[in-house]
Amino acid sequence: MNLLAFDTGTDVMSVAVARTVGGQVQLWQHTAAGGAKASTDLIPAILELLRQADLRLADLQAICFGTGPGSFTGLRTACSVAQGLAFGASVPVLPVDSLLAVAEDARHTGLSERPGFVMTAVLDARMDELYTATYTFANGLWTELQGSALVRPEELRQFPAMTSGAAATPWVMAGNAFGIYAERVASGDPAGVQALRLSALPTASAMLRLAPQLLAAGKAVAAEEALPSYIRDKVAKTTAERAAEKTEAGAAA
């Protein structure tokens, strides 16, 4: 299977191409600064990796992109590039949840020997908030337990809801927010279950490992149907809201 994947929803731009030759998967990767630079650097990076892999866009079975949650500008960049490339080459698009990619990145780099666990993926959402979702991994497959949500760091104190009989399953937290909110994110739940913390990002290579499961589940869409997943529907407060906050602060003082 030949696949292209990229994510620009964080401060890191990640791009990867997988090509299967003689039953063996070959991988080409590129990592660079994300943010505003991704809008100018993404397409050149994609074309260079395709050149290295000796692939054309039309040779791909799907184009995978990090659908979010994440940076508004970064998500729009990834989605628009995926749509443009896929439409021109008549290739389907595979939107990949960025938090699931975080979970897979952590599993591959730090938990490959563990047969099963619960993973809470966390990404810094700025504005004193986090993007989070919880999954379970067992028998080589991911299952969502709690969908994507926008929370404050302290709200991660509650141990994730788990299926009956899973109380002994190891709990892992993975993402890029622990250095920023380390003291505000609890290390365990009231029952004493301690969470292992791992640094992770929604890397393109993680998306490529997820692709077979997602493609088998029918998650690929036509280019015009691909959409980013913002989660946060508001990035700035209105003048009235800021004035109200100042009034409340003054009254409290």
Backbone bond lengths (Angstrom), bond angles and torsions (degrees), N, CA, C in turn:
res aa  C-N    CA-C-N  psi(-1)  N-CA   C-N-CA  omega(-1)  CA-C   N-CA-C  phi
1 M - - - 1.457 - - 1.527 109.84 -
2 N 1.336 116.24 132.34 1.458 122.15 178.60 1.524 109.11 -104.92
3 L 1.329 116.61 123.86 1.452 121.07 -174.19 1.526 111.05 -138.51
4 L 1.326 115.58 147.66 1.452 123.54 171.31 1.517 107.42 -117.90
5 A 1.343 117.29 138.18 1.459 121.17 178.45 1.515 109.76 -140.24
6 F 1.327 116.09 146.32 1.457 119.70 175.21 1.526 110.61 -157.20
7 D 1.340 114.57 151.15 1.453 122.14 177.32 1.518 108.86 -137.66
8 T 1.331 116.66 132.06 1.463 121.77 177.69 1.524 110.77 -131.42
9 G 1.318 117.50 24.97 1.447 121.61 -175.85 1.513 115.19 -87.23
10 T 1.335 117.98 -2.90 1.465 122.02 178.09 1.526 108.63 -124.93
11 D 1.323 116.62 -168.81 1.468 120.52 178.10 1.520 112.51 -75.71
12 V 1.326 117.11 -1.73 1.463 122.20 179.52 1.527 109.34 -118.51
13 M 1.321 116.83 127.76 1.464 121.56 173.89 1.525 108.50 -91.87
14 S 1.316 116.50 126.20 1.465 121.37 -178.21 1.522 109.47 -124.82
15 V 1.327 116.08 129.60 1.465 122.22 -179.11 1.526 108.49 -134.35
16 A 1.324 117.11 141.26 1.462 120.00 178.08 1.528 110.11 -151.79
17 V 1.304 115.18 149.13 1.462 122.71 175.81 1.523 108.37 -127.39
18 A 1.315 116.42 133.16 1.465 121.86 176.39 1.523 108.75 -116.12
19 R 1.332 115.51 133.72 1.459 120.83 176.75 1.520 108.62 -131.26
20 T 1.320 115.70 131.24 1.458 120.40 179.12 1.523 109.56 -97.62
21 V 1.325 115.42 121.15 1.460 121.80 -179.60 1.532 108.21 -128.05
22 G 1.308 116.90 119.35 1.462 120.66 179.46 1.515 112.87 58.87
23 G 1.320 116.15 34.71 1.457 119.83 179.59 1.515 114.27 82.11
24 Q 1.327 118.03 -3.16 1.460 122.43 179.81 1.529 109.95 -106.98
25 V 1.320 116.16 134.27 1.458 121.09 -179.87 1.527 109.75 -89.39
26 Q 1.324 115.71 123.57 1.462 121.76 175.59 1.520 108.57 -105.20
27 L 1.332 117.43 143.39 1.454 121.79 -172.93 1.521 111.05 -128.32
28 W 1.324 116.28 134.32 1.464 123.38 173.08 1.528 107.21 -122.05
29 Q 1.344 117.34 133.12 1.455 121.18 -174.23 1.523 111.58 -132.33
30 H 1.324 114.69 153.63 1.462 120.97 175.61 1.524 108.07 -146.03
31 T 1.331 116.34 132.30 1.459 122.47 177.36 1.519 108.67 -128.58
32 A 1.335 116.02 135.81 1.462 120.71 -179.30 1.523 108.83 -153.65
33 A 1.317 115.02 178.18 1.463 119.91 177.83 1.518 109.77 -64.10
34 G 1.327 114.61 138.59 1.456 119.93 178.34 1.519 110.32 -96.51
35 G 1.323 115.10 -135.98 1.458 118.89 179.63 1.519 111.69 64.88
36 A 1.320 116.44 -141.32 1.466 121.46 -176.23 1.524 112.74 -62.82
37 K 1.331 117.80 -29.64 1.466 120.81 -178.03 1.522 112.66 -67.84
38 A 1.333 116.71 -24.03 1.460 119.15 -176.19 1.519 112.47 -60.83
39 S 1.323 117.42 -32.90 1.461 120.26 -177.29 1.525 112.25 -65.03
40 T 1.332 117.31 -27.49 1.462 120.36 178.99 1.525 112.98 -99.80
41 D 1.331 117.24 -25.37 1.463 120.41 -173.25 1.528 114.12 -96.72
42 L 1.329 117.83 -17.73 1.468 119.77 -172.15 1.523 112.80 -64.53
43 I 1.319 117.45 -53.35 1.468 119.33 -176.01 1.533 111.92 -62.76
44 P 1.336 120.28 -45.09 1.471 118.88 175.70 1.530 112.81 -57.72
45 A 1.332 117.27 -38.50 1.466 120.14 178.78 1.518 111.04 -65.69
46 I 1.332 117.39 -40.45 1.466 121.64 178.19 1.528 110.40 -62.19
47 L 1.307 115.90 -48.73 1.467 119.87 -177.70 1.528 111.67 -63.21
48 E 1.328 116.94 -35.76 1.454 119.88 179.14 1.527 110.98 -68.49
49 L 1.317 117.99 -41.19 1.470 119.69 178.69 1.529 111.19 -67.47
50 L 1.315 117.33 -38.48 1.464 119.94 176.17 1.521 110.85 -63.07
51 R 1.331 116.14 -38.34 1.466 119.76 177.15 1.528 110.58 -63.11
52 Q 1.333 116.32 -44.65 1.457 120.01 179.37 1.527 111.73 -62.55
53 A 1.334 115.55 -36.03 1.466 119.85 -179.79 1.521 112.63 -83.93
54 D 1.336 116.86 -4.17 1.464 122.48 -178.27 1.533 110.34 57.08
55 L 1.341 115.12 47.70 1.457 121.40 179.39 1.526 109.89 -124.46
56 R 1.328 115.47 148.13 1.451 121.56 169.17 1.527 108.06 -100.33
57 L 1.299 117.10 161.53 1.464 119.42 176.77 1.526 111.19 -57.72
58 A 1.330 116.67 -37.44 1.458 120.41 -178.97 1.527 112.72 -67.52
59 D 1.344 117.65 -15.00 1.463 121.12 178.85 1.531 112.24 -81.78
60 L 1.336 116.91 -8.77 1.463 120.75 -175.67 1.524 111.53 -81.47
61 Q 1.325 115.29 146.41 1.466 120.23 173.65 1.532 111.25 -86.14
62 A 1.330 116.77 -23.24 1.460 121.01 177.17 1.526 109.28 -166.56
63 I 1.331 115.10 156.39 1.455 122.80 172.12 1.523 106.85 -113.77
64 C 1.318 116.40 116.56 1.465 122.01 -176.58 1.524 109.34 -98.42
65 F 1.314 117.27 138.05 1.462 119.80 175.16 1.518 110.08 -138.49
66 G 1.332 115.64 150.35 1.455 121.06 177.61 1.514 109.82 -73.42
67 T 1.320 115.81 110.71 1.464 120.95 -172.77 1.520 113.27 -82.58
68 G 1.344 117.43 -8.88 1.449 121.08 -178.76 1.515 111.49 109.89
69 P 1.330 114.87 179.43 1.453 128.97 7.78 1.528 112.58 -73.96
70 G 1.336 115.37 160.97 1.447 120.51 -179.48 1.515 110.44 170.42
71 S 1.317 116.33 -159.06 1.457 122.66 179.95 1.529 110.70 -61.12
72 F 1.331 117.24 132.21 1.465 120.91 179.52 1.524 111.10 -55.67
73 T 1.328 116.18 -51.51 1.460 120.04 -178.03 1.522 111.04 -63.62
74 G 1.334 116.42 -42.71 1.457 120.18 -179.74 1.515 112.64 -63.71
75 L 1.319 117.17 -41.07 1.469 120.62 179.78 1.522 110.85 -66.84
76 R 1.312 116.79 -41.08 1.471 119.34 178.44 1.519 110.57 -64.68
77 T 1.335 116.49 -39.06 1.464 119.88 178.40 1.519 110.92 -60.76
78 A 1.340 116.59 -50.63 1.463 120.61 -177.80 1.521 111.32 -61.76
79 C 1.330 116.80 -44.33 1.462 119.96 -177.78 1.525 111.77 -65.41
80 S 1.325 116.80 -45.17 1.463 119.43 -178.17 1.522 111.90 -65.87
81 V 1.334 116.98 -38.77 1.461 119.83 177.80 1.527 110.20 -66.54
82 A 1.326 117.31 -43.69 1.470 120.52 178.61 1.525 110.40 -60.34
83 Q 1.325 116.95 -43.96 1.463 120.47 -179.99 1.527 111.22 -63.60
84 G 1.334 116.13 -46.11 1.456 119.34 -177.42 1.520 112.61 -63.35
85 L 1.331 116.44 -46.28 1.465 119.97 -179.55 1.528 111.21 -66.78
86 A 1.331 116.25 -42.70 1.464 120.39 -177.28 1.526 111.52 -67.80
87 F 1.320 116.67 -40.53 1.460 120.24 -179.40 1.521 110.72 -64.22
88 G 1.318 116.25 -44.04 1.454 119.80 -178.46 1.512 113.63 -66.75
89 A 1.348 116.48 -31.06 1.468 120.61 -177.04 1.521 112.90 -101.66
90 S 1.338 117.48 1.36 1.480 122.15 -177.65 1.527 111.13 55.69
91 V 1.330 114.75 48.33 1.468 122.36 -179.79 1.530 108.23 -116.90
92 P 1.333 119.39 139.37 1.466 120.12 177.55 1.520 112.19 -68.97
93 V 1.321 115.27 157.25 1.462 122.73 178.09 1.524 108.46 -106.92
94 L 1.339 115.48 138.81 1.463 120.66 177.51 1.530 108.47 -117.26
95 P 1.341 118.63 99.46 1.460 120.28 174.97 1.533 109.49 -70.65
96 V 1.330 116.32 131.35 1.465 121.41 -178.97 1.518 108.50 -119.87
97 D 1.315 117.20 123.87 1.452 121.52 178.25 1.527 109.51 -58.60
98 S 1.324 116.71 125.69 1.461 120.38 -175.57 1.524 112.50 -65.45
99 L 1.329 117.72 -32.71 1.462 120.18 178.13 1.526 111.48 -70.63
100 L 1.325 116.88 -35.66 1.464 119.45 174.59 1.528 109.94 -65.20
101 A 1.333 116.77 -37.18 1.467 120.11 176.92 1.525 111.01 -65.09
102 V 1.338 117.08 -36.18 1.468 120.50 174.58 1.521 109.75 -60.56
103 A 1.322 116.27 -47.08 1.462 120.56 179.76 1.526 111.53 -59.67
104 E 1.322 116.83 -42.87 1.466 120.35 -179.52 1.527 111.24 -68.82
105 D 1.333 117.48 -36.48 1.459 120.46 176.94 1.519 110.41 -61.48
106 A 1.329 116.97 -43.76 1.469 121.00 179.42 1.526 111.21 -67.74
107 R 1.312 116.57 -39.75 1.476 119.50 179.30 1.522 110.81 -61.38
108 H 1.317 115.70 -45.43 1.466 119.91 -174.73 1.523 111.90 -69.36
109 T 1.330 116.57 -36.88 1.462 119.53 -175.20 1.526 113.50 -88.93
110 G 1.341 117.57 -26.31 1.455 118.27 -174.31 1.506 117.31 -129.73
111 L 1.357 117.23 -7.43 1.468 118.93 -173.64 1.519 112.93 -136.12
112 S 1.313 116.91 21.90 1.459 119.44 -174.27 1.518 113.57 -62.48
113 E 1.339 117.09 -21.19 1.465 120.21 -179.07 1.525 112.98 -91.07
114 R 1.321 117.77 -8.88 1.463 120.96 -179.03 1.528 109.67 -88.54
115 P 1.331 118.00 129.17 1.461 120.23 -176.19 1.521 114.05 -75.10
116 G 1.354 118.49 -27.57 1.455 119.96 -177.15 1.514 111.34 -160.46
117 F 1.337 116.41 146.21 1.463 121.00 -178.96 1.522 108.52 -169.11
118 V 1.340 115.02 168.24 1.464 122.18 172.16 1.519 107.42 -106.05
119 M 1.332 116.41 132.79 1.460 121.92 -175.63 1.524 110.02 -121.36
120 T 1.325 116.97 122.18 1.458 122.17 170.35 1.523 107.74 -100.13
121 A 1.331 116.66 111.29 1.466 121.90 -179.81 1.523 109.10 -89.73
122 V 1.329 116.12 137.88 1.458 121.93 -174.30 1.521 109.82 -135.40
123 L 1.323 116.57 130.10 1.465 122.05 173.47 1.526 109.64 -126.44
124 D 1.322 116.10 140.95 1.451 121.32 177.58 1.527 109.49 -65.04
125 A 1.323 116.68 121.31 1.463 121.69 -179.75 1.524 112.20 -99.75
126 R 1.348 116.81 5.22 1.458 122.27 -174.55 1.535 108.88 62.41
127 M 1.306 116.73 -175.20 1.468 122.77 177.31 1.527 112.20 50.59
128 D 1.360 115.73 32.38 1.461 121.67 176.13 1.529 112.39 64.70
129 E 1.340 116.40 33.57 1.467 120.59 -178.90 1.528 110.40 -138.95
130 L 1.327 115.08 165.50 1.460 122.66 -179.78 1.523 110.24 -128.49
131 Y 1.326 115.28 146.76 1.464 120.79 166.05 1.524 106.78 -92.57
132 T 1.313 117.64 136.05 1.464 119.00 -178.83 1.518 111.62 -149.20
133 A 1.312 115.65 152.18 1.460 123.46 173.23 1.525 106.74 -155.17
134 T 1.326 116.66 157.22 1.458 120.61 -176.96 1.528 110.43 -126.03
135 Y 1.319 114.87 137.21 1.456 122.20 -177.75 1.525 110.12 -133.32
136 T 1.311 115.59 160.78 1.451 120.32 169.53 1.521 108.37 -117.76
137 F 1.328 116.25 145.11 1.460 121.02 179.28 1.520 108.41 -121.54
138 A 1.311 116.44 123.29 1.458 121.10 179.52 1.525 109.05 -155.97
139 N 1.318 116.10 142.27 1.473 122.24 178.00 1.532 112.02 55.23
140 G 1.330 115.02 35.11 1.457 119.68 175.33 1.512 115.40 79.13
141 L 1.345 118.33 8.28 1.458 120.90 -176.53 1.530 111.27 -129.93
142 W 1.326 115.35 149.33 1.455 122.32 176.25 1.522 110.47 -97.17
143 T 1.339 116.21 140.68 1.459 122.53 174.13 1.522 108.74 -132.27
144 E 1.313 117.17 131.77 1.462 120.81 -179.80 1.521 110.90 -77.04
145 L 1.334 116.44 129.73 1.461 121.92 175.60 1.527 111.11 -100.38
146 Q 1.323 116.49 -42.82 1.462 122.08 177.87 1.518 108.46 -134.54
147 G 1.317 116.69 127.72 1.452 121.03 -177.44 1.515 113.22 -71.34
148 S 1.313 115.91 173.47 1.455 122.33 -176.99 1.524 111.22 -60.26
149 A 1.330 115.87 138.38 1.457 121.55 -179.86 1.517 109.49 -147.63
150 L 1.315 116.00 160.29 1.460 123.31 176.78 1.527 107.28 -110.41
151 V 1.335 117.01 118.64 1.463 120.85 -174.49 1.530 110.44 -136.21
152 R 1.321 115.91 164.30 1.448 121.47 170.33 1.525 108.40 -83.77
153 P 1.333 118.88 154.85 1.465 120.88 -176.66 1.523 113.84 -53.18
154 E 1.327 117.38 -39.51 1.461 120.29 -177.86 1.527 112.67 -65.80
155 E 1.303 117.34 -22.19 1.469 121.06 -177.18 1.517 112.83 -75.57
156 L 1.330 116.71 -5.30 1.464 119.71 174.99 1.524 111.62 -83.79
157 R 1.326 117.45 3.45 1.461 120.29 -179.91 1.529 112.25 -66.70
158 Q 1.312 116.08 -31.62 1.461 118.32 -177.73 1.521 110.45 -73.28
159 F 1.318 116.51 125.74 1.463 120.19 178.71 1.519 109.38 -62.09
160 P 1.343 119.49 135.21 1.458 122.17 -176.11 1.525 112.87 -57.52
161 A 1.319 115.56 144.94 1.460 120.09 174.75 1.518 108.97 -61.79
162 M 1.319 116.94 133.60 1.460 121.50 -176.62 1.513 109.83 -129.92
163 T 1.295 116.45 157.87 1.447 120.91 179.28 1.524 109.69 -69.86
164 S 1.309 116.20 157.64 1.461 121.98 -177.84 1.520 111.06 -58.55
165 G 1.314 115.47 136.00 1.459 120.23 176.96 1.503 113.78 86.65
166 A 1.352 118.79 3.50 1.468 121.39 -176.21 1.519 112.57 -101.10
167 A 1.349 117.14 13.87 1.460 120.04 -173.43 1.522 113.17 -59.51
168 A 1.329 117.10 -28.44 1.455 119.93 -177.35 1.528 112.28 -89.72
169 T 1.317 117.93 -0.88 1.451 121.13 -178.93 1.524 110.33 -68.26
170 P 1.325 119.29 130.38 1.464 121.12 179.45 1.526 111.51 -57.94
171 W 1.327 115.94 139.55 1.464 122.34 178.96 1.516 108.49 -107.21
172 V 1.331 115.55 128.65 1.459 121.94 -178.76 1.525 108.78 -125.87
173 M 1.329 116.18 139.41 1.460 121.89 172.33 1.526 107.42 -115.38
174 A 1.326 116.45 133.00 1.465 119.73 -176.04 1.515 110.16 -139.94
175 G 1.336 115.78 143.38 1.452 119.48 177.46 1.511 112.99 159.91
176 N 1.336 116.16 -156.80 1.461 121.12 -175.19 1.521 112.58 -120.30
177 A 1.338 118.07 15.98 1.465 119.91 -172.52 1.519 114.58 -110.13
178 F 1.320 118.84 -1.10 1.456 119.84 -173.60 1.524 112.68 -72.68
179 G 1.312 117.42 -31.21 1.454 119.01 177.16 1.520 112.15 -68.99
180 I 1.323 116.66 -30.20 1.455 121.77 -177.40 1.528 111.28 -83.66
181 Y 1.347 115.39 -42.94 1.462 120.26 -174.79 1.529 112.24 -115.68
182 A 1.316 116.64 28.66 1.467 120.79 -172.17 1.522 113.38 -53.01
183 E 1.327 117.40 -43.39 1.463 120.64 -175.86 1.519 112.68 -79.79
184 R 1.305 116.97 -13.43 1.465 119.78 -176.54 1.521 113.13 -100.82
185 V 1.321 116.71 -11.88 1.464 120.83 176.62 1.514 108.15 -100.40
186 A 1.323 117.07 117.59 1.460 120.68 -178.55 1.518 110.63 -66.17
187 S 1.336 115.87 153.79 1.469 120.64 -178.52 1.513 112.69 -90.97
188 G 1.324 117.89 -5.69 1.461 119.57 -179.77 1.506 111.48 -162.93
189 D 1.304 117.77 178.72 1.452 121.88 -179.34 1.526 109.76 -100.44
190 P 1.323 118.67 173.08 1.453 120.61 -178.86 1.513 114.26 -58.89
191 A 1.330 117.34 -23.39 1.468 120.50 -179.88 1.525 112.25 -81.07
192 G 1.326 116.38 -3.73 1.461 119.28 176.24 1.510 115.09 94.51
193 V 1.343 118.29 7.82 1.461 120.97 178.47 1.523 108.41 -76.85
194 Q 1.317 117.38 118.84 1.465 122.29 -176.60 1.525 110.89 -92.32
195 A 1.314 115.49 135.77 1.462 120.28 -178.95 1.519 110.74 -98.37
196 L 1.311 115.93 130.16 1.456 121.83 171.72 1.521 107.93 -75.93
197 R 1.338 117.59 134.43 1.456 121.69 179.96 1.520 110.82 -106.41
198 L 1.325 115.97 132.65 1.458 121.44 179.53 1.527 109.61 -131.57
199 S 1.318 116.78 138.06 1.459 120.94 173.32 1.519 108.97 -76.48
200 A 1.315 116.94 133.74 1.467 120.41 -178.11 1.518 109.70 -158.94
201 L 1.330 115.85 158.18 1.455 123.33 178.08 1.530 109.06 -137.23
202 P 1.326 117.71 162.61 1.470 120.27 175.93 1.525 110.71 -78.35
203 T 1.314 116.59 75.10 1.457 121.06 -174.90 1.529 111.52 -75.22
204 A 1.317 115.15 154.11 1.463 120.25 178.25 1.523 111.45 -65.05
205 S 1.336 117.56 -34.99 1.466 119.81 179.03 1.532 110.42 -66.08
206 A 1.340 117.90 -35.52 1.460 120.35 175.50 1.522 110.40 -64.54
207 M 1.318 116.50 -40.04 1.467 120.58 178.14 1.526 111.40 -62.21
208 L 1.319 116.74 -38.00 1.463 120.10 178.73 1.525 111.54 -66.03
209 R 1.344 117.36 -35.57 1.465 119.72 177.21 1.527 111.52 -70.01
210 L 1.330 116.54 -30.79 1.464 120.90 178.54 1.525 112.47 -77.06
211 A 1.322 116.64 -25.54 1.462 121.63 -171.63 1.533 114.33 -53.16
212 P 1.336 120.73 -45.73 1.470 118.45 -178.34 1.527 113.24 -58.29
213 Q 1.348 117.53 -43.18 1.464 120.27 178.82 1.531 110.45 -64.08
214 L 1.321 116.99 -42.42 1.458 120.68 -177.89 1.529 111.69 -70.09
215 L 1.317 116.72 -39.95 1.464 119.84 177.93 1.521 110.78 -65.17
216 A 1.335 116.29 -40.76 1.467 120.52 178.50 1.523 111.43 -63.64
217 A 1.335 116.24 -28.78 1.467 121.07 179.26 1.525 112.14 -85.15
218 G 1.324 117.43 2.68 1.461 121.04 177.47 1.513 114.86 76.20
219 K 1.340 117.73 30.40 1.460 121.36 -176.33 1.528 113.75 -84.90
220 A 1.314 118.63 -8.77 1.467 120.56 178.96 1.528 109.50 -70.44
221 V 1.337 115.85 145.59 1.466 121.02 -179.14 1.518 109.55 -133.74
222 A 1.324 114.92 166.03 1.463 119.79 173.29 1.523 109.09 -70.04
223 A 1.323 116.65 154.94 1.465 121.26 -174.69 1.522 112.10 -53.20
224 E 1.330 117.18 -43.30 1.466 119.57 -175.70 1.532 113.16 -70.84
225 E 1.328 117.60 -11.63 1.465 120.98 -179.13 1.527 113.02 -97.00
226 A 1.312 117.57 -4.45 1.470 120.77 -179.02 1.526 110.14 -73.60
227 L 1.326 115.79 134.83 1.465 121.17 -179.09 1.520 110.02 -139.83
228 P 1.329 117.59 146.62 1.465 120.09 172.51 1.522 110.17 -76.71
229 S 1.323 115.77 159.76 1.469 122.10 178.08 1.520 107.42 -115.05
230 Y 1.333 116.55 103.03 1.455 120.29 -172.42 1.524 113.54 -82.13
231 I 1.335 118.93 -35.99 1.468 124.94 -175.00 1.523 110.38 67.44
232 R 1.328 117.44 -63.77 1.465 119.37 176.97 1.521 108.94 -79.73
233 D 1.341 115.87 123.86 1.465 119.08 -178.90 1.514 112.31 -100.72
234 K 1.351 114.84 10.96 1.453 118.14 -177.52 1.518 109.13 -149.80
235 V 1.323 118.15 129.23 1.465 120.74 -178.57 1.518 113.07 -116.52
236 A 1.318 118.28 -6.47 1.457 120.22 -179.63 1.521 110.24 -146.97
237 K 1.309 115.55 147.91 1.462 120.87 177.97 1.522 109.75 -86.84
238 T 1.340 115.35 148.88 1.453 120.14 177.57 1.527 110.03 -74.43
239 T 1.335 115.18 165.59 1.466 119.96 177.47 1.525 110.48 -59.40
240 A 1.338 116.44 -41.11 1.463 120.77 179.89 1.522 111.04 -63.46
241 E 1.331 116.72 -40.39 1.465 119.91 -179.94 1.521 111.00 -66.63
242 R 1.338 117.43 -40.28 1.460 120.13 178.11 1.521 111.29 -65.57
243 A 1.344 116.68 -38.90 1.460 120.86 178.43 1.517 110.88 -65.33
244 A 1.340 116.33 -40.17 1.460 120.75 179.33 1.525 110.26 -64.29
245 E 1.323 117.00 -39.52 1.454 120.89 178.84 1.533 110.94 -63.65
246 K 1.336 116.85 -40.76 1.462 120.45 178.65 1.526 111.15 -64.90
247 T 1.355 115.35 -39.47 1.459 119.39 178.04 1.516 111.50 -63.25
248 E 1.365 116.33 -43.77 1.455 121.29 179.14 1.529 110.95 -63.51
249 A 1.340 115.41 -41.08 1.464 119.67 -179.93 1.522 110.64 -64.55
250 G 1.354 115.45 -40.03 1.451 118.45 179.46 1.517 112.47 -66.96
251 A 1.343 116.03 -37.91 1.465 120.33 178.13 1.519 111.38 -66.20
252 A 1.332 116.05 -38.09 1.469 120.73 -179.30 1.516 111.18 -68.28
253 A 1.348 116.83 -31.83 1.460 120.65 179.67 1.520 110.49 -72.50
